[in-house]
Each structure stands twice: as structure tokens, then as C-alpha cells.
Amino acid sequence: MIQFDVPPVVAADPEANITDLLVDRVAASPDRPLFAVPDGAGWRDVSTAEFHRQVLALAKGFAAAGIQPGDKVGFLARTTYDWTLVDFGLFFAGAVMVPVYETSSPAQIQWILSDSGAIACIVESPEHSARLAEVQGELPLLRDVWTMHGGDLDRLTREGVSIDDAEIERRRTLAVGSDIATLIYTSGSTGRPKGCVLTHSNFVELCRNSAVALREVVDVPGASTLLFITTAHVFARFISLLNVHAGVKTGHQPDTRQLLPALGSFQPTYLLAVPRVFEKVYNSAEQKAEAGGKGKIFRSAAAAAIQHSRLQQDGQRIPLALKVKFALFDRLVYSKLRAAMGGRVVYAVSGSAPLGARLGHFFHSLGVVILEGYGLTETTAPATVNLATRSKIGTVGPALPGVGVRLADDGEIQVRGINVFKEYWRNPEATAEAFDGDWFHTGDIGSFDGEGFLTITGRKKEIIVTAGGKNVAPAVLEDPIRANPIVGQVVVVGDQKPFISALITLDSEMLPTWLANNGLSADMSLADAAANPAVRAEVQRAIDVANATVSRAESIRKFEIVPTEWTEASGHLTPKLSIKRNVIVGDFAAEIEELYRVPVNTTNISLA
């Protein structure tokens, strides 16, 4: 069994809770801009002291409304300044937030609020109100519903003036490190969402240790970030709390269609994103260059960037010809992409899914170091992450301070330490199944190099075993295929079948541009595109790229382009855009069987 334990670099404080992160920040730098909110075409700074004042006022409102310490309060809203304001307002009132994804269906809302025992819920928009109203009759414990669109946050603040500061101080200091801080439900990619009990210490100790490990990112003059990933997800929630602790100025942009203009005006120094965002940035730039007749230049620039970064990482000498070419492309291509991201981004933290070495090297040559990490809701987001001073593209980095990671005999990744959750809410059976002593079973499989850098190879439960006995990790094939601009999603299948196949969807955003660039009708329907020979040839090229990374026995022999999209609304993606493999395999069982109705002339039986 391979194991790496990294000791904490900050002494634990078992009495501290999340509110102390803000209180300490106010004491350290009350006038420092801690947030920025949209103001016309620009942004207006909100100081640490002003944010603290607003938090106290809202906490008083919750207290006046009858919220008691320990009460569960649901929250259904987009990623905005008000999200973090409510978060801290509830912490200071002693309550426990139960975040709900803004895209959740009425049935999902009902399950999370009922299972958690929430006695109140805050919703942002009329649409959220309508979804909650559909199931409110099935929530007998739900006493209050506050609507942000109806001005209820301001009303709560006004009604809280009768509560004195001493009462909020009493409430905010009740919780100790081992107490529940929040109840976050898993995304439900493998079944019904389970509530993860995350403690105050999970966040406090992880923030304090991560701030030291990532000091080059968060502890620099003018550090700032623009959050656009949903703060209901533990990844963005952790980053928002880390930023408060470290004094990083945070802006929010809930509409990803407005992301590029927001990046241009906010000009962050670091970003938090999932790999799909980096794929979109790359693919959009490539297709824009193609449309302008500069596709060949872009592809040459990308190849040079990747080669340059690989040589740098390996410590090899960069040939003079590549140096000259790199300098030329920096002026023609790379500088424009840097400008599109605001011009000041130095680091980007990536998680939730594998990024892939190609994109990591490409952005590295742009001057953007992508620090890929790994974690789950149960590990309060990061368990491992690449560091500014210790990074290897293609891995998810070493364990963070205070965290231990080991590999079981079957390659499963197991985690223990300051970040590991307490238990599954009201589910002792699942809790017992998830732990071996203090080691949490992640269900993911991976490998270590000699320096403790972790590489993720797939999900334990997703391993496909072909009829020939070959074990295949779907992610190894799916990730490079998904990087193609016209591919939306991909699911590799073939369990107990003679060969590996794939179901593919097309990216409806990128498809029209690609069609136009290839002399085809840009308004072609998904169904027509799925049958189009040029589109199928492009998908086959993407599959060929993936097949080149595996043995013949693991390669994809047949594929089918599904003439629909897999989305969260269709029930095929989680809120963090991960595929619900079991749902897709069930819903498209007929298409999968059709792939195997006519055999190919080779099988995946192999001696390899």
C-alpha cells in the first residue's frame, strides 16, 4: 500500500469556527477591499469592515425571524455577492446552511430540504420560488420561505435592528471545530444525493493550511478572483471562504455567457474553473481563428506552446528555432488570449474532472499556470493540488498540508485528515461503508509517482470489463474525445461486450461555427449533423486521438452520435456537469445494443 501524509503547517485550533475567519480578517485589514460588486460597466469595492457590518445586520435579521442556533436553512440561488453574505449571515446567527443547486428540479429540492430537516429556505428568483412552491406541501417542517427577488434580505435586515450585538456574538461563538458547519448534498451521479456533514474545523483548518500552501496565489498584493462556478458546490464554497481568510478580493459572475466581458473589466489574478471552461476557451479561440482564415496559425501556435511547456517541465534545453517561433506566436496569439482573460491571470485552480496534459501545457505557455487538484464533497473539496512551487502537469498534485492520501491494493484512493467530513447525514450505514478507520474510501482509482504526485485514472465502479477480460477505465478515453470542439459529451460502454464502443453528443454551441468553417450549413439540426459524413469523420478523428493513448484491446471500435443533448435538465448531467453514467446507459440501452448487433471483425480479446 502506497501512502503519503503531509503534516499540517498551521497548528489546529479546535475551538475556532468559520466566523473567526472573517473576524480575524476584519482585525487584520478592515479597509482592504474584500469583494467587488457590479456597478454599471465596472465594479464597486466592498471593504472587509463593510462586509462584516452587513453580515451582522443580516444575522440579526435571521435571529429576529426566529432562526435558532443549529437550525437548518436551505438556500437556492446563483453565484452572487449575496450568496456569501447569506452564508456568513447564517454562520453568525448560529444556523446551518443547506445549499441547493440553482438548477435543481422540484423533486431534488424536496429531497434535500426534507432529508436535511430544513425549517426555512431562501430563494433568489421567481423561477426558484415556483419550483419550491411545487413541493412545499410535502415539506411540513418548512416554516419560512424568504425571496431575494421580493426584497426579503433587506426586510430581514430592517427587522433585525432590535437584536443587540451581544446576542450575535453569543450565537457566533457557540460552535466549536467539531460541530456541523454546513450540510452539502452530493451531486447524485451514482444514486440519490447524500448529505455530507462538514464541520467548522474542516473549513477552518483547510483554509488556514491551504493559504500557506498556496501563498503565491492568494497572499500577494492585489490578489483577486472572479467566481462563476456555483457556490452551492463545495469547490467554490471552499474558495470563497479561503478568500475571506486570505483577504483576496472576490467578484461574482453567475451568467457564464457574460464571463469574458466580466473578466475584462474585473481583471482577476487567479481563476477557479472546471476543465470544461478551459476546453471552451481553447476551442472557441481555435474556431474563431479558423473562421478568420488563421486556423493553421492557431494550430501551429498551440503545438509550439505545448512543446515549449513540455520541454520546460522536463528541464530540457529549448531549441533556438522553437524559441523564435514561441516569441512570434506570443505576440500573434498568446497575448490575445491572455487579454481575453483579463490580462492579469497568473494562476488557475482546476478541479472536478481531469484537465488533460495538452490543455495544461497550452495554458502554461500562455503564462497561466493551471494548478489542477483533486477532491470530493466528502473532503471539503481539495485533498491534493499542484502548488505554484511544486507542480506537474498531468497530475493532481501532492497532498495538502494536514492531509494523508493512500492507495489500496486495488488502486482506490483513500483520504484522511483535516478535510475529511464527519459523516453522511442520518445515514450510518453509508458512513460505515465509506470508512476504514479514519480513511475515507473515495471510489476513485489512481497512481502515485515517486514524489507523491497523484494521477487519477478513473472511478472504481466505472471500470469496464470486456467479454475478453480486459479492464478499461472510461475516463482515459472520454477526456481526450471531449476536448474536440464539436463533442459535447461522451460515454464509453462495453461491459461484458466483445469490444469497446462510445455514445457521443454534439456541442450545440460550437457546432454552428465548426460547420460554417467547414463549408456546411451552420443551422444544421443536431439530427442531421449526427448523420453528416463530415461530422462523423471529425468525431472519428477525436476517437483516433483517444485510441492512440491505449492498447488495441482498450480502443473504441464503434460509436453512435446521439441526436440530442445531455444536460442537467434532461437528467443526464449533475449540477457540476458530470455525466450520470448509469442513467445514460439505461436511457440509451437500445442504442447501445444496436452498436453490438453487427459485430466488428476484431475483438478486444488480447494478451496485452
CORRA-V985130 format. One record per backbone hydrogen bond with DSSP energy under -0.5 kcal/mol. CO is the residue of the C=O (numbers start at 1). NH is the residue of the N-H. E is the energy in kcal/mol with one decimal. If there is no record, write none. Layout:
CO|NH|E  CO|NH|E
//
This chain:
2|407|-2.7  4|405|-3.0  5|7|-0.5  6|402|-2.4  6|403|-0.6  13|16|-1.6  14|177|-2.6  17|20|-1.7  18|21|-1.4  18|22|-0.8  19|23|-2.4  20|24|-2.8  21|25|-1.4  22|26|-2.6  23|27|-2.0  24|28|-1.8  25|29|-2.9  26|30|-0.5  29|32|-1.1  30|49|-2.7  32|48|-1.8  34|250|-1.7  35|46|-3.1  37|44|-3.1  39|42|-2.0  42|39|-2.6  44|37|-2.7  46|34|-2.4  46|35|-1.9  47|51|-2.5  48|52|-2.4  49|53|-2.1  50|54|-2.2  51|55|-2.5  52|56|-2.4  53|57|-2.1  54|58|-2.2  55|59|-2.7  56|60|-2.2  57|61|-1.4  58|62|-2.2  59|63|-2.3  60|64|-2.7  61|65|-1.7  62|67|-2.3  63|66|-1.4  68|71|-2.4  71|96|-3.2  72|119|-2.4  72|120|-0.9  73|98|-2.8  74|122|-2.3  75|77|-0.5  75|100|-2.9  76|124|-1.8  78|80|-1.1  80|83|-0.8  80|84|-1.0  81|85|-1.9  82|86|-2.8  83|87|-2.3  84|88|-2.4  85|89|-2.3  86|90|-2.6  87|91|-2.0  88|92|-2.9  89|93|-1.3  90|94|-0.5  90|95|-2.3  91|94|-1.2  94|70|-2.8  95|97|-0.5  96|73|-2.4  97|99|-0.5  97|183|-2.0  98|75|-1.7  100|77|-0.6  101|104|-2.0  105|109|-2.6  106|110|-2.6  107|111|-2.1  108|112|-2.3  109|113|-2.5  110|114|-2.3  111|115|-2.8  112|116|-1.9  113|117|-1.0  113|118|-1.8  119|143|-2.9  119|144|-1.4  120|74|-2.9  121|146|-2.7  122|76|-3.0  123|148|-3.3  124|149|-0.9  125|129|-2.3  126|130|-2.3  127|131|-2.0  128|132|-2.3  129|133|-2.5  130|134|-1.3  131|135|-0.6  132|135|-1.2  132|136|-0.9  135|138|-1.9  136|139|-1.8  139|142|-1.5  141|143|-0.8  144|121|-1.7  146|123|-2.7  146|148|-0.5  147|152|-2.4  148|151|-1.7  151|155|-1.9  152|156|-2.8  153|157|-2.0  154|158|-2.2  155|159|-2.4  156|160|-0.9  157|160|-0.6  158|161|-1.1  159|162|-0.5  160|163|-1.8  164|167|-0.8  164|168|-1.2  165|169|-2.4  166|170|-2.3  167|171|-2.3  168|172|-3.0  169|173|-1.3  171|174|-1.3  171|175|-0.5  176|179|-1.9  177|201|-2.8  179|200|-2.0  181|97|-0.7  182|184|-0.6  182|198|-2.0  184|196|-3.1  188|191|-0.7  194|186|-2.4  194|196|-0.5  195|197|-0.6  195|425|-3.2  196|184|-1.8  196|198|-1.0  197|422|-2.6  197|423|-0.6  198|181|-3.0  198|182|-1.8  199|203|-1.3  200|204|-3.2  201|205|-2.2  201|206|-0.7  202|206|-1.0  203|207|-2.8  204|208|-2.5  205|209|-2.2  206|210|-2.7  207|211|-2.3  208|212|-0.8  209|213|-2.2  210|214|-2.9  212|215|-1.3  214|217|-1.8  214|218|-2.2  215|219|-2.1  220|223|-1.8  223|249|-2.1  224|269|-1.8  224|270|-1.9  225|227|-0.6  225|251|-2.4  227|253|-2.5  230|233|-1.5  233|237|-2.3  234|238|-2.7  235|239|-1.8  236|240|-2.5  237|241|-1.8  238|242|-2.8  239|243|-2.6  240|244|-1.4  241|245|-2.3  242|246|-2.8  243|247|-1.6  243|248|-2.2  249|225|-2.4  250|36|-1.9  251|227|-3.0  254|256|-0.9  255|258|-2.1  256|259|-1.4  258|262|-2.0  259|263|-2.8  260|264|-2.2  261|265|-1.8  262|266|-2.9  263|267|-2.3  269|346|-3.0  269|347|-1.4  270|226|-0.6  271|349|-3.3  273|351|-1.1  274|277|-1.8  274|278|-1.0  275|279|-2.5  276|280|-2.2  277|281|-2.4  278|282|-2.3  279|283|-3.2  280|284|-2.8  281|285|-1.9  282|286|-2.4  283|287|-2.6  284|288|-2.3  285|289|-2.2  286|290|-2.2  287|291|-2.4  288|292|-1.4  289|294|-3.5  289|295|-0.5  290|293|-1.6  294|298|-2.3  295|299|-2.5  296|300|-2.2  297|301|-2.6  298|302|-2.8  299|303|-2.4  300|304|-2.3  301|305|-2.4  302|306|-2.4  303|307|-2.3  304|308|-2.7  305|309|-2.3  306|310|-2.4  307|311|-2.2  308|312|-2.0  309|313|-2.8  310|314|-2.2  311|316|-2.6  312|315|-1.2  317|319|-0.6  319|323|-2.1  320|324|-2.4  321|325|-2.3  322|326|-2.9  323|327|-2.3  324|328|-2.0  325|329|-2.6  326|330|-2.0  327|331|-1.2  328|332|-2.1  329|333|-3.2  329|334|-1.9  330|335|-2.2  333|336|-0.6  333|337|-1.6  334|338|-2.4  335|339|-2.1  336|340|-1.9  337|341|-1.2  338|341|-0.5  338|343|-2.3  339|342|-1.8  346|369|-2.8  347|271|-1.7  348|350|-0.6  348|371|-3.4  349|273|-2.5  350|373|-2.8  351|275|-0.6  356|360|-1.8  357|361|-2.8  358|362|-2.2  359|363|-2.6  360|364|-1.7  361|365|-1.8  362|366|-0.8  363|368|-2.5  364|367|-1.2  367|369|-0.6  368|370|-0.7  369|348|-2.2  369|371|-0.7  370|372|-1.2  371|350|-1.4  372|386|-1.8  374|383|-3.4  374|384|-1.8  376|379|-1.2  376|381|-2.4  377|380|-1.8  378|421|-3.1  380|382|-0.7  381|376|-0.7  383|400|-2.3  384|374|-2.4  385|398|-0.6  387|390|-0.8  390|387|-2.5  392|395|-1.8  397|454|-2.2  398|385|-2.1  400|403|-1.7  402|418|-2.1  403|6|-2.2  404|416|-2.2  405|4|-3.0  406|414|-2.7  407|2|-0.7  408|411|-2.2  411|446|-2.1  412|408|-2.6  413|442|-2.1  414|406|-2.5  415|440|-3.4  416|404|-3.0  417|420|-1.2  423|197|-2.8  424|427|-1.6  427|431|-2.0  428|432|-2.6  429|433|-2.0  430|434|-1.4  431|435|-0.8  432|435|-0.6  434|441|-3.4  436|439|-1.8  438|440|-0.5  439|436|-2.7  440|415|-1.9  440|442|-0.7  443|460|-3.7  444|413|-3.0  445|457|-2.7  445|458|-1.3  447|455|-2.6  449|452|-1.8  453|449|-1.6  454|396|-3.4  455|447|-2.1  458|445|-3.3  459|462|-1.1  459|463|-0.5  460|463|-0.9  464|466|-0.6  464|472|-2.9  465|496|-3.4  466|469|-2.3  470|466|-2.3  472|464|-2.9  472|474|-0.7  473|476|-1.0  473|477|-0.6  474|477|-1.2  474|478|-2.8  475|479|-2.3  477|481|-1.2  478|482|-2.6  479|483|-0.9  481|484|-1.8  484|487|-1.3  486|507|-2.3  489|505|-2.5  491|503|-2.7  493|501|-2.3  494|497|-2.2  497|467|-3.3  498|604|-3.0  500|557|-3.0  500|558|-0.9  501|493|-2.3  502|560|-2.2  503|491|-2.4  504|562|-3.5  505|488|-3.0  506|508|-0.9  507|511|-2.5  508|512|-0.6  510|514|-2.2  511|515|-3.0  512|516|-2.4  513|517|-2.5  514|518|-1.1  515|518|-0.6  515|520|-3.1  516|519|-1.5  521|524|-1.3  525|529|-2.8  526|530|-2.3  527|531|-0.9  528|531|-0.6  528|532|-0.8  529|532|-0.7  532|536|-2.7  533|537|-2.2  534|538|-1.9  535|539|-2.4  536|540|-2.4  537|541|-1.9  538|542|-1.8  539|543|-2.3  540|544|-2.6  541|545|-1.9  542|546|-1.8  543|547|-3.1  544|548|-1.5  546|549|-1.8  547|550|-1.4  551|554|-1.1  551|555|-0.6  552|555|-0.9  555|500|-0.7  558|502|-1.2  560|504|-2.8  560|562|-0.7  565|567|-0.7  567|572|-1.8  567|573|-1.2  568|571|-1.0  572|580|-2.7  574|577|-2.3  578|574|-2.7  579|581|-1.2  580|584|-2.4  581|585|-2.8  582|586|-1.8  583|587|-3.0  584|588|-2.3  586|589|-1.1  588|592|-2.1  589|593|-2.5  590|594|-1.9  591|595|-1.3  592|596|-0.8  593|596|-0.7  594|597|-0.9  594|598|-0.7  597|599|-0.6  604|606|-0.6
//
